[in-house]
Amino acid sequence: MRFTQRNLILVCFFAFVGGCGIDSPAEKGRSAEKVVRGNLEGTSVSVDVQSTNGSIWVRADPQAKRVSIEAIIQAGGTTASEGKKRLAGSSLVSKVIDGTVQVRLKFPEPSFDSDGGRITIIVPELRAVDATSTHGRVTISNANGKVDIATTNGAVDVASCTEHVKAYTTNGKITVRDCLADMSLKTLEGDVLVRQAIKAVTAVTKNGSIEVYCADQGAGPVNLESSNADIKLECGQSFKGSIRMKTVDGKVKIIDPEKRAKMVKSESATGVVVMGEGDQSKITTTNGTVQVVIR
């Protein structure tokens, strides 16, 4: 289905196609909360979503018939009554333009630090995703287009996506599973875990461990860097090229039971192995162990 500017839909409690539901507001101290649900017509869509003080979850469900959105909105105030009043003027705003569902939260001025909400979006077929949150977890699964995630103080979880994955968080763990494309991952404070990597992986953390497990068909390369923790790479059968390893205060360990790699350099804190012709991979940490397992 093709969307144009004429298909723009504004959601202010009541304008979702197919109906909308609103749960009764609940007071929490000086803030108040409500749930808004609704549907949008569309099958194969991209998603552009932003939230504050709340998680974002976007996934594809082939059993879904249309786009469904649920938001748990919270509005703050100097008193409980003001929070409830501001909540009444808060809304979930959605625009559909050329196949992209744009989702935002809107609050009356002046804003409060506690304003925000948790957003869940389910679509029949998910193309690209651009998700931004402050103080919230971001979870994306089953996207067929590029995935771009940015959050502060929240974990990132990505699964079963086919195009480039880019994820950044200032404070949280990044987990990527069963993705077919290359990925660029960075967290300032947290671990990075990648399972079943197929293509290139770049992972950087300032204070956390990194673990990358390549699928049998994963050819690399990898560029892994931590400032203060261990790094582990497990290579699949198709991994090619050289791997340069270095740690400032730790050890380098190479486990190669089948003797698939050629050892170029092996010392306590540095090492280089080569597994045929291919791109160069680098693994560096300043305070931790570097371990490479070659299956």
C-alpha positions, 0 to 999 in steps of 0.5 A, a space after each residue: 500500500 502506498 502512502 502519501 501526504 494525503 494519508 496523514 493521520 493525526 492522533 489526538 485520543 480519537 483519530 486512529 483509523 479503526 477506533 481508539 481506546 483510552 484507559 482511565 487516567 491513574 495518578 502517581 504522585 505529581 504525575 498522571 498516566 493513561 493508556 492510548 490504543 489505536 490502529 492505522 491502515 497499512 501493511 508494509 511500512 517503515 517506522 520513525 518513533 521518538 519517546 522520552 522517559 519510556 521504552 520503545 518496542 517495534 516488531 513485525 507480526 505476519 498475523 497482524 492485519 494493520 498497524 497497531 500502536 499502544 502508548 502509556 503516556 505520563 504527564 507531570 505537574 507541580 501537583 497531582 491535579 496539575 499532572 492530571 490536567 496536563 495529561 488530559 492535554 497530552 496526546 500521541 501524534 501519528 503521521 503516515 507519509 509515503 509508507 513511513 509511520 511517524 510516532 511522537 508524544 505531545 505535551 502541554 507547555 511548559 514541559 516537565 522532566 517526568 513527561 514521557 511514555 512507553 510506546 509499542 508498535 506492531 506492523 504486518 511487515 516492517 521495513 526500516 526503523 528509526 527509534 530514539 528514546 531518552 531514559 528508555 529501552 529500545 527493542 526492534 525485531 524482524 525489520 527488513 530495512 535499516 535499523 537506527 537506534 539511539 537512547 540514553 540510559 536504556 538497553 538495546 535489543 535487536 533481533 532478526 533484522 536483514 539490513 544494517 543495524 546501528 545502535 547507540 546508548 549512553 548507558 545500557 547493554 546492547 544485544 543483537 541476535 540473528 541479524 543478516 547485515 553488518 552492524 555498528 554498535 556503541 555504548 558508553 557504559 554497558 556490555 555488547 553481545 552479538 549472536 549469529 553474526 553474518 557480516 561485519 561487526 563494529 562494537 565499542 564500549 567504554 566500560 563493559 565486555 564484548 562478546 561476538 559469536 559468528 555464525 558458520 557462514 559469518 566471514 567478518 571482519 570485526 572491530 571490537 574495542 573496550 576500555 575496561 573489560 574482556 572481549 571474546 570472539 568466536 569465529 565461524 567456519 567461513 571467517 577470513 582474514 587476519 585478527 590483530 589482538 591487543 590488551 594493555 593490562 590482561 592476556 591474549 588467549 587463542 583457542 584453535 583446536 582444529 589448527 585452522 589459523 596461522 599464528 603470526 604473533 603470539 605474546 601474552 598481551 598481543 597476537 595476530 592470526 591469519 585465516 586465509 585472504 580477507 579483511 583485517 579484524 582488530 580486537 583491543 582492550 585496555 584492561 581485560 582479556 582478549 579471547 579468540 575461539 576458532 571453531 
